[in-house]
Amino acid sequence: MTALIDARTLPTGTVLQTDLAIIGGGPAGIALALSLAGSKLNVVLLESGGMNFDPAIQKMYSGAETGVRYAPLDAGRLRQLGGGTNHWGGWCRPMDAIDFEARDWVPHSGWPISRKTLEPYFPRAQALVEAGPWIYDQKGDADNAAEGSVLPLSGGGLYTSWFQFSKMRGDILPTQFGNRYQDDLKRAPNIKPLLHANVTAIRLGANTKQVEQLDAATLTGKHFTVKPRFVVLACGGIENVRLLLASNDVMKNGIGNQNDLVGRFFADNPIPRDVATVVNFAGPLAPFYGANQNLPDGTIMRATFAPTAQFCRSARVGGSLSTIEQPAELDETGKTAVITTALALGVEASNAKAYSLGCGIELMPDPERRVTLSGEKDALGLPRLKLNMRIADEDFTRFNRTMTELGRQLLASKAGMLRINCHTREDWMTRMDWGHHHLGTTRMSADPKQGVVDADLLVHGMGNLYIAGSGTFPSYSASNPTLNLVALTLRLGDHLKKVMA
Ligand SMILES: Cc1cc2nc3c(=O)[nH]c(=O)nc-3n(C[C@H](O)[C@H](O)[C@H](O)COP(=O)(O)OP(=O)(O)OC[C@H]3O[C@@H](n4cnc5c(N)ncnc54)[C@H](O)[C@@H]3O)c2cc1C
């Protein structure tokens, strides 16, 4: 077994020649490196952080935020081996087929690949995130629900869907990619993982089409270079923008930014809390609604309400996943509403229980929701970032159409009822939380005028620079991104094996 190399021990001026340089050791960078383990390619994995959190390294992530209140740029990301998986929640769900489609009610939507293209990579991605056997919505609800039964919804726009959860081992959940896969990285003779190695510039040749060199530095003042045949940028959806825009000595607007797209269309999944109150006339809901459920084989699941593709089309709504949060107390008006509604429906509701419902929403793509360089610099002289965060009223009103439909289905099945709690922008914003899913900034499109990378994740106009991660998602889905970005990255690994052979 080789070791993880501490770049601070390299002599200044070191030049590393390699087939492939992967910049960033989060789940995307690690998944890619592991997919190439044992291949004929020599791979250098450059990771800014070490094995543990270090405030000085983390500070390089800080930046400025304007617009709608959002997490500080150094809070929703982690700069250490394993990246965001050192603090992720482990919620996993594959994206739906409709998420990849061009939807005429979702501006700028449509991937150049379909879900079918990604499907062969889901099993390996599922194994890497350690979310157990692929169950999700494949089996019947009864198989997924070990204890209790699902809420009967009448036919209509929403159905019960299922999350699975990443689980590293025993009680440790979820999988932290750095800790979990460090030995696999060490074991691979063709992979050289460097820690404390910050890439500070991507240097192009005079023809502007090839990366010739990466400049790298440590916080202790060491400088070295990597000369790769191919490069994959895997620093996360926000940080990839910074390296592309700041590497502007040859292309003055930054690499891949000839159409002013790098950093635009940033998105996250808003996860406002308590957006609705759900009442179950029959009493307490089954435990898998409000908490994670352990199946006998160790798989962890949780139920959620998802809109069908047909409903998304007819009601012109985006994706959303609405999940029971916790029991709620009804006020006097609410209690009266339950009694009168149950009477009108002719059902027994003396044990009725109320719950708050939270959700994860797919935002509509917006080119002005955007990451740019600011005038500030970090400890290594790299310009810091500025995020302009926006969310449109229409994003909220679309989601309320989905909630109205869920309420209709509950009444139609005589199972319960639903009250919408958010009517004004202020209602939404006071309940707002974010998924920290960094999407869209280097969007994928077959058309170079509409995207930064092509269907193979190659930067348009470049011959040897690729991008991995959820920044390449051109539209977003409500499903959590990591399982999906790992699948997309494994596909990139197969592509690189072919083009680099
Ligand atoms: C609190 C929280 C909860 C989350 N929960 C979930 C969840 O439940 N489900 C889900 O699917 N997703 C979740 N996420 C999102 C998830 O963490 C990300 O989708 C995932 O980490 C992105 O992977 P990545 O490899 O593209 O980027 P990152 O994980 O951000 O990794 C990028 C890596 O690049 C390194 N790096 C950065 N700059 C440089 C540089 N210049 N040179 C060298 N290396 C560099 C960083 O140190 C880091 O290790 C959550 C995120 C947060 C913050």
PDBQT file of the ligand as one rigid body, heavy atoms in Angstrom, charges set to zero:
ROOT
HETATM    1  C1  LIG A 601     -24.886  20.085   5.342  1.00  0.00    +0.000 C 
HETATM    2  C2  LIG A 601     -24.955  19.375   4.005  1.00  0.00    +0.000 A 
HETATM    3  C3  LIG A 601     -25.805  18.276   3.858  1.00  0.00    +0.000 A 
HETATM    4  C4  LIG A 601     -25.880  17.614   2.617  1.00  0.00    +0.000 A 
HETATM    5  N1  LIG A 601     -26.700  16.526   2.520  1.00  0.00    +0.000 NA
HETATM    6  C5  LIG A 601     -26.799  15.868   1.336  1.00  0.00    +0.000 A 
HETATM    7  C6  LIG A 601     -27.645  14.725   1.226  1.00  0.00    +0.000 A 
HETATM    8  O1  LIG A 601     -28.273  14.293   2.188  1.00  0.00    +0.000 OA
HETATM    9  N2  LIG A 601     -27.715  14.107   0.011  1.00  0.00    +0.000 N 
HETATM   10  C7  LIG A 601     -27.013  14.545  -1.075  1.00  0.00    +0.000 A 
HETATM   11  O2  LIG A 601     -27.138  13.947  -2.151  1.00  0.00    +0.000 OA
HETATM   12  N3  LIG A 601     -26.186  15.620  -0.977  1.00  0.00    +0.000 NA
HETATM   13  C8  LIG A 601     -26.051  16.282   0.198  1.00  0.00    +0.000 A 
HETATM   14  N4  LIG A 601     -25.204  17.362   0.311  1.00  0.00    +0.000 N 
HETATM   15  C9  LIG A 601     -24.448  17.781  -0.893  1.00  0.00    +0.000 C 
HETATM   16  C10 LIG A 601     -23.177  16.956  -1.084  1.00  0.00    +0.000 C 
HETATM   17  O3  LIG A 601     -22.297  17.190  -0.019  1.00  0.00    +0.000 OA
HETATM   18  C11 LIG A 601     -22.556  17.362  -2.426  1.00  0.00    +0.000 C 
HETATM   19  O4  LIG A 601     -23.473  17.033  -3.461  1.00  0.00    +0.000 OA
HETATM   20  C12 LIG A 601     -21.243  16.660  -2.736  1.00  0.00    +0.000 C 
HETATM   21  O5  LIG A 601     -20.333  16.754  -1.684  1.00  0.00    +0.000 OA
HETATM   22  C13 LIG A 601     -20.611  17.297  -3.982  1.00  0.00    +0.000 C 
HETATM   23  O6  LIG A 601     -19.500  16.521  -4.359  1.00  0.00    +0.000 OA
HETATM   24  P1  LIG A 601     -18.273  17.104  -5.208  1.00  0.00    +0.000 P 
HETATM   25  O7  LIG A 601     -17.203  16.076  -5.176  1.00  0.00    +0.000 OA
HETATM   26  O8  LIG A 601     -18.753  17.576  -6.517  1.00  0.00    +0.000 OA
HETATM   27  O9  LIG A 601     -17.795  18.424  -4.426  1.00  0.00    +0.000 OA
HETATM   28  P2  LIG A 601     -17.240  18.577  -2.935  1.00  0.00    +0.000 P 
HETATM   29  O10 LIG A 601     -17.811  17.563  -2.054  1.00  0.00    +0.000 OA
HETATM   30  O11 LIG A 601     -17.450  20.008  -2.593  1.00  0.00    +0.000 OA
HETATM   31  O12 LIG A 601     -15.682  18.278  -3.069  1.00  0.00    +0.000 OA
HETATM   32  C14 LIG A 601     -14.803  19.169  -3.688  1.00  0.00    +0.000 C 
HETATM   33  C15 LIG A 601     -13.390  18.901  -3.176  1.00  0.00    +0.000 C 
HETATM   34  O13 LIG A 601     -12.491  19.749  -3.899  1.00  0.00    +0.000 OA
HETATM   35  C16 LIG A 601     -11.493  20.238  -3.015  1.00  0.00    +0.000 C 
HETATM   36  N5  LIG A 601     -10.993  21.503  -3.570  1.00  0.00    +0.000 N 
HETATM   37  C17 LIG A 601     -11.638  22.690  -3.643  1.00  0.00    +0.000 A 
HETATM   38  N6  LIG A 601     -10.852  23.596  -4.241  1.00  0.00    +0.000 NA
HETATM   39  C18 LIG A 601      -9.691  22.973  -4.549  1.00  0.00    +0.000 A 
HETATM   40  C19 LIG A 601      -8.493  23.390  -5.192  1.00  0.00    +0.000 A 
HETATM   41  N7  LIG A 601      -8.339  24.640  -5.641  1.00  0.00    +0.000 N 
HETATM   42  N8  LIG A 601      -7.488  22.487  -5.354  1.00  0.00    +0.000 NA
HETATM   43  C20 LIG A 601      -7.615  21.205  -4.910  1.00  0.00    +0.000 A 
HETATM   44  N9  LIG A 601      -8.754  20.767  -4.294  1.00  0.00    +0.000 NA
HETATM   45  C21 LIG A 601      -9.766  21.640  -4.134  1.00  0.00    +0.000 A 
HETATM   46  C22 LIG A 601     -12.244  20.413  -1.702  1.00  0.00    +0.000 C 
HETATM   47  O14 LIG A 601     -11.358  20.433  -0.604  1.00  0.00    +0.000 OA
HETATM   48  C23 LIG A 601     -13.194  19.221  -1.702  1.00  0.00    +0.000 C 
HETATM   49  O15 LIG A 601     -12.639  18.105  -1.049  1.00  0.00    +0.000 OA
HETATM   50  C24 LIG A 601     -25.098  18.050   1.518  1.00  0.00    +0.000 A 
HETATM   51  C25 LIG A 601     -24.229  19.146   1.689  1.00  0.00    +0.000 A 
HETATM   52  C26 LIG A 601     -24.159  19.793   2.913  1.00  0.00    +0.000 A 
HETATM   53  C27 LIG A 601     -23.239  20.971   3.068  1.00  0.00    +0.000 C 
ENDROOT
TORSDOF 0
